[in-house]
Amino acid sequence: MIRCYERGGDELVVEVPLREVDAGVLRKVLRLRGDDPVYDCYPVGDEELFALQAYVDGYVDLCACECFLECDSGE
């Protein structure tokens, strides 16, 4: 899930789902160690959004919001 929050605050603006994506792909996109379980919250910028575009089910506005890839249990 990509969650976008208001700039300068912490109010959630939108949640954008991701299609199923392999953890190895996420590690590569987020530049994580090979053994990272990808259970944390990771900032999403232009490069990350471009690399994940095939998996994104919605619009992500990086200009209006601060966005993060957040992994919840069960996802």
Residue pairs with C-beta under 8 A, 6 or more apart in sequence:
1 15
1 16
1 17
1 18
1 69
1 70
1 71
1 72
1 75
2 15
2 16
2 17
2 18
2 44
2 52
2 56
2 60
2 67
2 68
2 69
2 70
3 12
3 14
3 15
3 16
3 67
3 68
3 70
4 12
4 13
4 14
4 15
4 16
4 60
4 61
4 64
4 65
4 66
4 67
4 68
5 11
5 12
5 13
5 65
5 66
5 67
5 68
6 13
6 65
6 66
7 64
7 65
7 66
13 64
13 65
14 58
14 65
16 56
16 57
16 58
16 59
16 60
17 57
17 58
18 52
18 55
18 56
18 57
18 69
19 54
19 55
19 56
19 57
20 55
21 52
21 55
23 37
23 38
25 55
26 32
26 38
26 69
27 33
27 34
27 36
27 38
28 51
29 48
29 51
29 52
30 38
30 42
30 48
30 69
32 38
32 42
38 71
39 71
40 71
41 68
41 69
41 70
41 71
42 48
42 68
42 69
42 70
43 66
43 67
43 68
43 69
44 52
44 60
44 62
44 67
44 68
44 69
45 62
46 62
48 69
49 56
49 60
49 62
49 67
52 69
60 67
